[in-house]
Every structure is written in structure tokens, then in C-alpha cells.
Amino acid sequence: MSRTLLISDLHLHPGAPAVTEGFLRWLDERAQGADALYILGDFFEAWIGDDLLDHADQDPTGNAELALTVARALRSLADGGTAIYLMHGNRDFLLGSRFASAIGAKLLSDPAVLNLGGAPVLLMHGDSLCTRDKAYMAFREQARHPDWQAQVLSMPLADRQMLAAALRQQSGEATSNKAESIMDVTPEEVLSVMRDYGVRTLIHGHTHRPAQHDFELDGEPAQRIVLGDWQADQGWEVLVEGNGRPELRCFSL
């Protein structure tokens, strides 16, 4: 029986070694033998460019060493026969083809439609659904522009590290001052996107509000599954076995 796994929002960084260790165990104990693994964004807390892989001996932050450790583990999974797909999040939108090649993965567009459990399923990171957060949506448009990304990637590594730290601090301060409803998805946008892509199942992350929402879309049953963010003691996955329905699961790390 085929087995597909989907995860999101691990936010891997050197300051949270328990999450990294838990993820590496999850790869060995859970992901081994899976037909496919989909990583739906914010895999890393920040990503300043694929050339980070070349600078483990010049990176006092530990991010390069972390990236190499994770890359080797994912490459081993891919070499074992698991197809890996990687989607950008709002934290790691600079992940590029070189990192994807290093781990044996394919970069996945956002949104993307694939067949899961015998039905079309829409995959997204989820940040584009939060349309009530006008300030973030403006930043998202800038950060996803090829010219802006090229300008950032042309900066020296140390400058990019400082920029990433500044952006994380700004994001934290902005989040603390926003209403909870603004940072969640816009219900009307969810319906519109699902209607546009002709699906009745949507899987995404980003909001850190894991749940399965069942509702009606144009008179038909529909569902939106939200993956949770990983913590030191627990992780989240969506499992699809054979032609079964996607199942949201929380597990201990």
C-alpha cells in the first residue's frame, strides 16, 4: 500500500536542537519506506541562500552545519526511494534548486495540485491565504519578486545573516501587535482558491493552528487540513495511505 507524508513549519534552527533531533529520528523511524514526502514550507526558520552549504567553517551561527546535517539525512531518504518535494514558506523563500538537488528533492510551486487518496488535493504553504494581514501581504509580494531576491543573494554572507536576523525580529514584533484573526486565513479566500483549482481538499501550514475543518463548498463536502508547527516535544504530519483520506496526526518527538 502506498504511503505519503506531508509536514510543514519545522522552523529548524541551531537554537532548537531538540526539534532537529526529533526530525532526524522521525526520518529514520517514520519516513523510511514512504513513497513520497512533501515539505510545505518554513522547513528552516530562515534561509539566506544555497551557498550556505559551502560555508560551514565560516558560519559562527551554526546554520550551515545544521543545513548540511539535514541535507545528508534527506538525501539518504531520497536515495532509499522516497520522492521528496519542497515548497517555499514565508521564512525560507530563498531555498533554491541547489539545495533541492543536494537533498534529492523537487521544488514544488505554491499552490500545487496533486492526486492523493484518489482525489485532487491542493497543497499550499498557507501565507497567501492570510489576506487580512495587509502589511505582510505587501512584504510577501516584495520578497517573492526575482529582482529583490537576486539583490539579497548578491550580498555578502555576513550581511545576509544580519538581514535575516533583523527580519525575524521585525516579524516577531509585528506579530505581537496583530489581532489573532488577522493572522489566520481569510475564509472567503480559502473558498475562492479551492473553487479556482476545482478541489474539495486543501492542505496547508503557516498559521500554526493545526486542525481539520469540514465544510460545504458549492453544496459538496470539503475539508481544509492545517498542519501544525513542530515543537521540542511534538510534531505534526498528514498521512495518506493508499486511496484513504488524508489524516492529520500529532506525535511525540
NUVOPA-66206 format. One record per atom (N, C-alpha, C): x, y, z; residue in one letter. Coordinates in steps of 0.02 Angstrom, whole numbers, padded with zeros to 5 digits, always signed. Layout:
// NUVOPA-66206
XYZA...
//
This chain:
// NUVOPA-66206
+00042-00060+00000M+00000+00000+00000M+00044+00063+00000M+00029+00110-00043S+00068+00171-00046S+00059+00212+00017S+00110+00252+00032R+00108+00293+00093R+00141+00360+00078R+00103+00413+00088T+00127+00481+00077T+00124+00521+00141T+00176+00559+00155L+00180+00600+00215L+00187+00674+00196L+00154+00717+00234L+00160+00789+00224L+00175+00822+00291L+00223+00869+00290I+00241+00905+00351I+00252+00978+00333I+00255+01021+00384S+00264+01092+00373S+00287+01124+00438S+00318+01182+00432D+00331+01226+00489D+00374+01194+00543D+00430+01165+00522L+00477+01140+00572L+00520+01197+00600L+00531+01249+00560H+00569+01307+00581H+00637+01286+00611H+00672+01242+00576L+00735+01217+00601L+00786+01274+00609L+00819+01276+00666H+00872+01324+00677H+00916+01300+00734H+00979+01324+00737P+01026+01298+00786P+01003+01306+00858P+00959+01355+00871G+00936+01367+00939G+00884+01319+00963G+00862+01273+00921A+00810+01224+00940A+00834+01154+00921A+00888+01130+00951P+00916+01065+00932P+00868+01007+00943P+00823+01013+00992A+00777+00957+01005A+00731+00944+00945A+00711+00998+00910V+00668+00989+00851V+00707+00955+00796V+00769+00976+00785T+00811+00944+00734T+00822+00871+00749T+00839+00856+00812E+00850+00786+00831E+00786+00745+00823E+00730+00775+00842G+00666+00740+00834G+00649+00727+00761G+00665+00776+00718F+00652+00767+00646F+00696+00712+00618F+00759+00710+00637L+00804+00657+00611L+00780+00588+00634L+00755+00583+00695R+00726+00519+00717R+00663+00502+00678R+00623+00553+00665W+00561+00543+00626W+00577+00516+00556W+00630+00543+00526L+00651+00518+00460L+00669+00444+00464L+00706+00425+00515D+00728+00355+00521D+00671+00308+00539D+00627+00331+00583E+00576+00286+00611E+00509+00289+00574E+00495+00345+00543R+00429+00355+00515R+00429+00363+00438R+00477+00402+00414A+00476+00418+00343A+00509+00364+00300A+00552+00323+00329Q+00584+00271+00290Q+00532+00226+00256Q+00541+00216+00191G+00495+00173+00154G+00433+00208+00127G+00424+00273+00145A+00367+00309+00117A+00377+00320+00043A+00322+00322+00006D+00327+00334-00066D+00345+00407-00080D+00319+00452-00039A+00331+00523-00051A+00328+00562+00014A+00369+00615+00017L+00369+00662+00073L+00362+00732+00044L+00312+00768+00068Y+00301+00838+00047Y+00315+00883+00107Y+00360+00932+00097I+00377+00981+00149I+00347+01047+00126I+00296+01071+00161L+00256+01127+00137L+00277+01194+00167L+00342+01207+00167G+00366+01274+00185G+00385+01283+00257G+00425+01336+00269D+00453+01352+00335D+00487+01291+00365D+00523+01255+00322F+00564+01199+00345F+00620+01225+00389F+00650+01281+00367F+00700+01316+00408F+00671+01381+00435F+00695+01401+00492E+00674+01465+00521E+00694+01523+00476E+00751+01515+00444A+00775+01565+00395A+00822+01531+00347A+00824+01556+00286W+00870+01529+00235W+00898+01588+00197W+00964+01595+00197I+00995+01655+00168I+01029+01640+00101I+01019+01580+00075G+01047+01564+00010G+01079+01495+00010G+01075+01462-00047D+01101+01394-00052D+01177+01390-00043D+01212+01446-00053D+01284+01446-00042D+01303+01437+00031D+01253+01438+00075L+01265+01423+00145L+01298+01355+00153L+01283+01310+00107L+01311+01242+00109L+01387+01241+00101L+01415+01296+00076D+01487+01299+00065D+01525+01329+00124D+01489+01352+00175H+01522+01394+00225H+01514+01369+00296H+01515+01305+00305A+01508+01278+00372A+01565+01300+00417A+01625+01308+00388D+01683+01328+00428D+01687+01404+00438D+01642+01441+00407Q+01643+01514+00412Q+01579+01541+00443Q+01538+01498+00470D+01473+01519+00494D+01468+01507+00569D+01479+01559+00609P+01476+01551+00681P+01406+01539+00708P+01355+01551+00667T+01286+01542+00690T+01266+01469+00695T+01300+01425+00659G+01282+01354+00659G+01230+01336+00607G+01205+01385+00570N+01154+01371+00520N+01180+01327+00463N+01242+01339+00442A+01271+01300+00388A+01280+01227+00408A+01305+01216+00468E+01314+01147+00493E+01246+01112+00498E+01196+01148+00522L+01129+01120+00526L+01103+01101+00457L+01112+01146+00408A+01089+01133+00341A+01121+01071+00311A+01186+01063+00322L+01222+01005+00296L+01198+00940+00329L+01187+00942+00394T+01163+00883+00430T+01094+00861+00404T+01050+00909+00397V+00983+00894+00373V+00984+00871+00300V+01026+00903+00260A+01031+00885+00189A+01054+00813+00181A+01103+00792+00221R+01127+00723+00216R+01073+00673+00234R+01034+00689+00286A+00981+00643+00307A+00926+00638+00255A+00908+00693+00225L+00856+00691+00173L+00881+00657+00110L+00945+00667+00094R+00973+00634+00035R+00972+00558+00044R+00985+00535+00105S+00983+00464+00119S+00912+00437+00109S+00862+00476+00130L+00792+00456+00120L+00776+00452+00046L+00797+00503+00008A+00784+00504-00064A+00819+00445-00099A+00881+00432-00079D+00917+00376-00110D+00884+00309-00094D+00846+00306-00040G+00810+00246-00022G+00745+00237-00061G+00727+00285-00103G+00669+00277-00146G+00610+00323-00131G+00617+00366-00080T+00562+00412-00064T+00568+00475-00107T+00515+00492-00142A+00513+00555-00180A+00501+00612-00132A+00544+00664-00135I+00539+00721-00089I+00521+00783-00129I+00473+00821-00103Y+00451+00883-00135Y+00455+00939-00083Y+00481+00996-00105L+00495+01051-00059L+00461+01114-00084L+00420+01144-00040M+00384+01205-00055M+00413+01262-00013M+00416+01321-00042H+00439+01379-00004H+00388+01401+00048H+00414+01427+00104G+00371+01459+00154G+00388+01532+00158G+00359+01566+00207N+00374+01637+00215N+00440+01649+00251N+00470+01596+00279R+00535+01602+00313R+00593+01579+00268R+00580+01533+00224D+00635+01503+00184D+00622+01510+00109D+00598+01569+00089F+00581+01579+00019F+00641+01583-00026F+00702+01586+00002L+00763+01587-00038L+00792+01518-00050L+00759+01466-00027L+00781+01398-00044L+00781+01390-00119L+00836+01363-00145G+00842+01360-00218G+00854+01290-00245G+00867+01288-00309S+00874+01224-00343S+00936+01185-00320S+00987+01222-00297R+01047+01186-00275R+01033+01147-00211R+00998+01177-00163F+00982+01139-00103F+00935+01081-00120F+00886+01094-00163A+00840+01040-00182A+00879+00982-00214A+00928+00998-00256S+00968+00946-00287S+01009+00908-00236S+01035+00945-00186A+01077+00914-00135A+01038+00862-00094A+00974+00874-00084I+00934+00827-00044I+00895+00778-00088I+00903+00784-00153G+00867+00739-00198G+00793+00754-00204G+00777+00819-00200A+00706+00840-00200A+00689+00881-00262A+00625+00890-00272K+00599+00935-00323K+00565+00994-00288K+00579+01055-00314L+00544+01113-00288L+00472+01112-00313L+00427+01128-00268L+00355+01124-00283L+00327+01195-00285L+00287+01210-00335S+00256+01276-00339S+00203+01283-00284S+00188+01344-00268D+00136+01359-00219D+00086+01406-00251D+00024+01382-00263P-00006+01317-00245P+00014+01261-00294P+00000+01200-00273A+00011+01141-00316A-00047+01093-00306A-00068+01061-00359V-00122+01011-00356V-00092+00943-00373V-00108+00894-00332L-00087+00826-00347L-00142+00777-00327L-00135+00716-00349N-00184+00665-00333N-00162+00629-00269N-00204+00632-00219L-00191+00598-00156L-00253+00561-00135L-00246+00498-00120G-00304+00460-00099G-00357+00455-00153G-00337+00457-00215G-00384+00451-00270G-00423+00513-00287G-00402+00571-00260A-00438+00634-00274A-00388+00691-00279A-00404+00744-00316P-00359+00801-00320P-00357+00839-00253P-00297+00857-00232V-00286+00892-00169V-00243+00953-00183V-00262+01010-00155L-00224+01072-00163L-00176+01079-00104L-00112+01089-00119L-00061+01100-00068L-00038+01172-00071L-00031+01203-00013M-00007+01272-00007M+00034+01278+00056M+00077+01330+00059H+00107+01345+00123H+00054+01375+00169H+00016+01421+00142G-00041+01449+00179G-00037+01524+00191G+00023+01554+00183D+00028+01625+00197D-00011+01669+00148D-00018+01646+00087S-00055+01686+00038S-00130+01687+00052S-00153+01645+00098L-00224+01644+00117L-00240+01695+00170L-00189+01725+00201C-00199+01772+00256C-00205+01843+00230C-00254+01855+00189T-00259+01918+00152T-00279+01978+00195T-00303+01965+00257R-00320+02022+00301R-00259+02055+00331R-00202+02021+00327D-00139+02049+00352D-00107+02088+00296D-00128+02150+00287K-00107+02190+00230K-00032+02203+00230K-00004+02216+00289A+00068+02230+00293A+00108+02170+00271A+00088+02110+00294Y+00126+02051+00274Y+00117+02037+00200Y+00058+02045+00173M+00047+02032+00102M+00090+02077+00059M+00101+02139+00081A+00144+02184+00043A+00216+02160+00045A+00238+02137+00104F+00306+02110+00110F+00313+02046+00068F+00262+02004+00068R+00265+01942+00031R+00274+01956-00044R+00239+02005-00069E+00245+02022-00140E+00316+02044-00156E+00346+02083-00111Q+00415+02105-00121Q+00464+02048-00117Q+00456+02006-00065A+00505+01953-00052A+00503+01898-00105A+00447+01890-00139R+00443+01838-00191R+00463+01865-00260R+00481+01929-00265H+00500+01957-00330H+00571+01936-00347H+00583+01910-00407P+00650+01887-00426P+00705+01940-00419P+00689+02003-00434D+00739+02056-00429D+00760+02067-00357D+00712+02068-00311W+00728+02078-00240W+00769+02020-00215W+00751+01959-00233Q+00788+01901-00211Q+00859+01902-00239Q+00867+01921-00301A+00934+01924-00331A+00977+01975-00296A+00947+02032-00277Q+00984+02083-00241Q+01007+02058-00173Q+00964+02023-00137V+00982+01996-00072V+01037+01944-00079V+01030+01899-00127L+01079+01845-00135L+01147+01871-00159L+01150+01931-00185S+01214+01960-00206S+01252+01990-00147S+01219+01996-00090M+01252+02024-00030M+01301+01974+00000M+01353+01998+00034P+01398+01953+00070P+01359+01911+00121P+01385+01852+00136L+01351+01807+00181L+01336+01839+00248L+01385+01874+00276A+01376+01905+00342A+01319+01956+00340A+01314+01994+00286D+01260+02044+00280D+01192+02010+00275D+01190+01954+00240R+01127+01917+00235R+01106+01889+00303R+01155+01867+00342Q+01140+01842+00409Q+01110+01897+00452Q+01138+01957+00447M+01111+02014+00485M+01041+02032+00461M+01030+02029+00396L+00964+02045+00369L+00912+01995+00393L+00930+01930+00392A+00884+01878+00415A+00866+01888+00488A+00915+01905+00529A+00902+01916+00600A+00856+01976+00609A+00867+02029+00570A+00825+02089+00576A+00754+02074+00554A+00746+02036+00500L+00679+02019+00477L+00642+01976+00527L+00677+01929+00560R+00645+01887+00611R+00622+01930+00670R+00664+01978+00690Q+00645+02021+00746Q+00585+02064+00727Q+00586+02092+00668Q+00529+02132+00646Q+00466+02092+00642Q+00472+02030+00618S+00413+01987+00612S+00384+01972+00681S+00428+01957+00730G+00405+01943+00797G+00370+02002+00828G+00399+02061+00819E+00368+02121+00848E+00301+02136+00814E+00298+02128+00749A+00235+02141+00713A+00181+02091+00734A+00200+02028+00740T+00152+01977+00759T+00121+01990+00828T+00163+02014+00875S+00138+02026+00942S+00087+02082+00945S+00086+02124+00893N+00041+02181+00893N-00020+02171+00848N-00027+02111+00819K-00082+02099+00773K-00137+02058+00806K-00198+02070+00786A-00255+02030+00811A-00249+01959+00785A-00271+01911+00826E-00267+01841+00807E-00302+01827+00741E-00359+01859+00730S-00398+01846+00670S-00362+01868+00607S-00321+01920+00612I-00285+01945+00554I-00234+01895+00530I-00204+01858+00578M-00151+01811+00561M-00177+01743+00539M-00241+01732+00542D-00270+01670+00517D-00292+01679+00445D-00311+01624+00413V-00332+01628+00343V-00397+01667+00337V-00408+01696+00279T-00471+01729+00263T-00518+01677+00234T-00574+01662+00268P-00619+01608+00245P-00640+01616+00172P-00655+01676+00151E-00677+01687+00082E-00621+01671+00033E-00559+01684+00053E-00502+01669+00009E-00493+01593+00001E-00504+01557+00056V-00500+01484+00053V-00550+01456+00003V-00612+01478+00008L-00663+01454-00038L-00647+01473-00110L-00623+01534-00120S-00607+01557-00187S-00551+01516-00219S-00498+01503-00181V-00442+01466-00208V-00461+01393-00222V-00498+01363-00177M-00519+01293-00188M-00565+01289-00249M-00607+01338-00256R-00652+01339-00314R-00612+01348-00378R-00563+01392-00377D-00523+01405-00437D-00486+01342-00460D-00463+01302-00412Y-00423+01243-00430Y-00466+01179-00434Y-00531+01186-00422G-00576+01129-00431G-00563+01073-00383G-00547+01089-00320V-00532+01037-00270V-00581+01042-00212V-00585+00988-00174R-00627+00987-00114R-00584+00973-00052R-00518+00968-00062T-00472+00959-00005T-00413+01006-00013T-00398+01043+00040L-00341+01088+00043L-00299+01070+00104L-00233+01064+00093I-00187+01052+00148I-00135+01108+00149I-00126+01139+00208H-00076+01193+00213H-00050+01197+00284H+00000+01240+00294G+00028+01253+00359G+00023+01326+00375G+00078+01355+00399H+00089+01426+00410H+00056+01455+00473H-00007+01441+00485T-00042+01476+00539T-00026+01448+00608T+00004+01388+00611H+00019+01355+00675H-00046+01341+00714H-00100+01327+00677R-00164+01312+00708R-00190+01245+00681R-00157+01190+00701P-00175+01125+00672P-00247+01106+00684P-00280+01084+00632A-00350+01064+00637A-00373+01036+00570A-00428+01000+00572Q-00462+00980+00511Q-00530+01013+00510Q-00541+01055+00461H-00603+01092+00455H-00646+01061+00401H-00705+01038+00419D-00753+01009+00371D-00808+01059+00358D-00824+01069+00294F-00874+01118+00275F-00903+01100+00207F-00948+01141+00182E-00977+01131+00116E-00951+01183+00068E-00935+01161+00008L-00914+01206-00045L-00958+01193-00106L-00999+01242-00122D-01046+01236-00178D-01088+01173-00172D-01111+01159-00112G-01156+01103-00099G-01123+01035-00093G-01055+01034-00094E-01019+00970-00088E-00976+00972-00025E-00965+00913+00006P-00923+00911+00066P-00850+00928+00047P-00818+00967+00090A-00750+00989+00078A-00713+00989+00145A-00646+00991+00141Q-00607+00993+00202Q-00544+01034+00192Q-00523+01066+00245R-00459+01103+00247R-00420+01076+00306R-00361+01047+00292I-00319+01018+00344I-00260+01065+00354I-00251+01085+00417V-00197+01131+00435V-00144+01094+00475V-00084+01091+00447L-00028+01060+00482L-00003+01106+00538L+00019+01076+00593G+00045+01114+00649G+00120+01125+00644G+00146+01171+00685D+00218+01182+00689D+00248+01134+00739D+00310+01114+00725W+00344+01066+00768W+00374+01101+00829W+00369+01068+00886Q+00399+01092+00948Q+00448+01039+00973Q+00482+01054+01029A+00532+01008+01055A+00502+00940+01073A+00438+00939+01092D+00408+00877+01116D+00359+00845+01068D+00340+00880+01014Q+00291+00851+00969Q+00297+00877+00898Q+00274+00836+00851G+00272+00856+00781G+00204+00841+00751G+00194+00862+00689W+00131+00853+00654W+00144+00826+00584W+00100+00783+00561E+00104+00756+00493E+00034+00745+00467E+00029+00743+00401V-00031+00717+00368V-00010+00652+00334V-00048+00600+00347L-00034+00534+00318L-00089+00516+00268L-00067+00492+00210V-00114+00466+00160V-00090+00396+00142V-00132+00347+00157E-00116+00277+00141E-00162+00252+00086E-00133+00227+00033G-00172+00201-00023G-00221+00253-00049G-00284+00233-00055N-00336+00279-00076N-00376+00307-00018N-00346+00304+00043G-00380+00330+00101G-00379+00406+00103G-00419+00434+00147R-00421+00507+00154R-00361+00532+00193R-00338+00593+00179P-00283+00621+00218P-00302+00625+00292P-00254+00606+00335E-00266+00604+00407E-00214+00646+00443E-00237+00695+00482L-00192+00738+00521L-00173+00702+00585L-00108+00700+00599R-00084+00664+00658R-00034+00706+00697R-00040+00703+00764C+00009+00733+00808C+00046+00675+00841C+00112+00682+00849F+00151+00627+00877F+00205+00656+00922F+00228+00615+00968S+00280+00635+01015S+00349+00631+00982S+00391+00679+00997L+00460+00677+00974L+00506+00650+01028L
//
